[in-house]
Amino acid sequence: MSPTERKPATALAPLTAAWLILVALTLASLGLGQWFHGAAWLPVVVAAIVWAKGMLVAQRFIEAELAHAFIRRVLKVFVAFAPLALVLIAFFGREFARWATL
């Protein structure tokens, strides 16, 4: 292994911090949904939280930065797809439902 190659992280402190951030984001999204139910801007905020959580999991737990560049890009697209789908369904749900009917 050359000195420039990165190794998987073995320290528990960054993983614990990432887990605590994930818990905080989950609680924040639950609170936002409870307090601002029905607000027009809420799907965008929830989608941003879902994206942030996905990127955090990809970086800290899956360690995407150690993967081949193609795999990193595929993972980023995959993580971005769910929040994008949430926003599209929230704002254009009827159109998607109409397209999906037989």
C-alpha beads as a LAMMPS data file, in Angstrom:
LAMMPS data file: protein, C-alpha beads

102 atoms
101 bonds

1 atom types
1 bond types

-500.0 500.0 xlo xhi
-500.0 500.0 ylo yhi
-500.0 500.0 zlo zhi

Masses

1 110.0

Atoms # bond

1 1 1 0.000 0.000 0.000
2 1 1 1.402 3.381 -0.943
3 1 1 1.468 6.202 1.631
4 1 1 -1.131 8.185 -0.344
5 1 1 -3.805 5.478 -0.144
6 1 1 -6.462 6.028 2.473
7 1 1 -7.497 3.364 4.923
8 1 1 -10.912 2.813 6.470
9 1 1 -11.424 4.746 9.691
10 1 1 -11.078 2.751 12.891
11 1 1 -11.761 5.463 15.482
12 1 1 -15.135 5.347 17.205
13 1 1 -15.399 9.061 18.042
14 1 1 -16.192 10.223 14.462
15 1 1 -18.728 7.428 14.068
16 1 1 -20.376 8.311 17.366
17 1 1 -20.511 11.977 16.370
18 1 1 -22.040 11.045 13.008
19 1 1 -24.610 8.851 14.751
20 1 1 -25.538 11.661 17.143
21 1 1 -25.929 14.042 14.199
22 1 1 -28.193 11.502 12.475
23 1 1 -30.321 11.221 15.618
24 1 1 -30.512 15.028 15.915
25 1 1 -31.535 15.388 12.266
26 1 1 -34.176 12.697 12.710
27 1 1 -35.609 14.434 15.771
28 1 1 -35.494 17.783 13.962
29 1 1 -37.414 16.389 11.007
30 1 1 -40.010 14.842 13.322
31 1 1 -40.406 18.142 15.162
32 1 1 -40.697 20.121 11.933
33 1 1 -43.345 17.727 10.652
34 1 1 -45.317 18.003 13.877
35 1 1 -45.108 21.798 14.242
36 1 1 -45.362 22.872 10.610
37 1 1 -47.613 20.168 9.190
38 1 1 -49.002 21.319 5.855
39 1 1 -46.545 24.168 5.291
40 1 1 -45.652 24.607 1.628
41 1 1 -41.916 24.810 2.316
42 1 1 -41.772 21.713 4.545
43 1 1 -41.131 19.123 1.768
44 1 1 -38.054 21.049 0.644
45 1 1 -36.658 21.175 4.187
46 1 1 -37.390 17.485 4.772
47 1 1 -35.726 16.635 1.450
48 1 1 -32.649 18.630 2.484
49 1 1 -32.526 16.723 5.783
50 1 1 -32.864 13.392 3.955
51 1 1 -30.037 14.404 1.609
52 1 1 -27.806 15.502 4.505
53 1 1 -28.445 12.230 6.335
54 1 1 -27.728 10.195 3.215
55 1 1 -24.475 12.013 2.538
56 1 1 -23.418 11.614 6.165
57 1 1 -24.071 7.873 6.036
58 1 1 -22.218 7.603 2.715
59 1 1 -19.207 9.509 4.026
60 1 1 -18.901 8.173 7.571
61 1 1 -20.306 4.652 7.503
62 1 1 -19.978 3.519 3.885
63 1 1 -16.746 5.548 3.446
64 1 1 -17.540 6.490 -0.131
65 1 1 -14.377 8.566 -0.454
66 1 1 -12.380 5.308 -0.434
67 1 1 -14.335 3.852 -3.355
68 1 1 -13.528 4.173 -7.045
69 1 1 -14.608 7.507 -8.551
70 1 1 -17.396 5.843 -10.554
71 1 1 -18.829 4.181 -7.443
72 1 1 -18.613 7.498 -5.567
73 1 1 -20.620 9.226 -8.312
74 1 1 -23.223 6.448 -8.437
75 1 1 -23.616 6.664 -4.662
76 1 1 -24.047 10.447 -4.778
77 1 1 -26.723 10.119 -7.471
78 1 1 -28.453 7.414 -5.440
79 1 1 -28.407 9.585 -2.295
80 1 1 -29.726 12.585 -4.245
81 1 1 -32.561 10.608 -5.899
82 1 1 -34.758 10.139 -2.798
83 1 1 -34.869 13.830 -1.779
84 1 1 -35.487 14.839 -5.379
85 1 1 -38.320 12.318 -5.622
86 1 1 -39.799 13.638 -2.352
87 1 1 -39.877 17.190 -3.654
88 1 1 -41.268 16.189 -7.049
89 1 1 -44.035 14.088 -5.492
90 1 1 -44.855 16.811 -2.955
91 1 1 -45.298 19.488 -5.610
92 1 1 -46.382 17.419 -8.635
93 1 1 -48.065 14.419 -6.993
94 1 1 -51.250 14.571 -9.034
95 1 1 -49.334 14.629 -12.319
96 1 1 -47.242 11.624 -11.272
97 1 1 -50.379 9.769 -10.169
98 1 1 -52.058 10.504 -13.498
99 1 1 -48.998 9.228 -15.407
100 1 1 -48.955 6.057 -13.307
101 1 1 -52.606 5.108 -13.857
102 1 1 -53.520 2.569 -16.502

Bonds

1 1 1 2
2 1 2 3
3 1 3 4
4 1 4 5
5 1 5 6
6 1 6 7
7 1 7 8
8 1 8 9
9 1 9 10
10 1 10 11
11 1 11 12
12 1 12 13
13 1 13 14
14 1 14 15
15 1 15 16
16 1 16 17
17 1 17 18
18 1 18 19
19 1 19 20
20 1 20 21
21 1 21 22
22 1 22 23
23 1 23 24
24 1 24 25
25 1 25 26
26 1 26 27
27 1 27 28
28 1 28 29
29 1 29 30
30 1 30 31
31 1 31 32
32 1 32 33
33 1 33 34
34 1 34 35
35 1 35 36
36 1 36 37
37 1 37 38
38 1 38 39
39 1 39 40
40 1 40 41
41 1 41 42
42 1 42 43
43 1 43 44
44 1 44 45
45 1 45 46
46 1 46 47
47 1 47 48
48 1 48 49
49 1 49 50
50 1 50 51
51 1 51 52
52 1 52 53
53 1 53 54
54 1 54 55
55 1 55 56
56 1 56 57
57 1 57 58
58 1 58 59
59 1 59 60
60 1 60 61
61 1 61 62
62 1 62 63
63 1 63 64
64 1 64 65
65 1 65 66
66 1 66 67
67 1 67 68
68 1 68 69
69 1 69 70
70 1 70 71
71 1 71 72
72 1 72 73
73 1 73 74
74 1 74 75
75 1 75 76
76 1 76 77
77 1 77 78
78 1 78 79
79 1 79 80
80 1 80 81
81 1 81 82
82 1 82 83
83 1 83 84
84 1 84 85
85 1 85 86
86 1 86 87
87 1 87 88
88 1 88 89
89 1 89 90
90 1 90 91
91 1 91 92
92 1 92 93
93 1 93 94
94 1 94 95
95 1 95 96
96 1 96 97
97 1 97 98
98 1 98 99
99 1 99 100
100 1 100 101
101 1 101 102
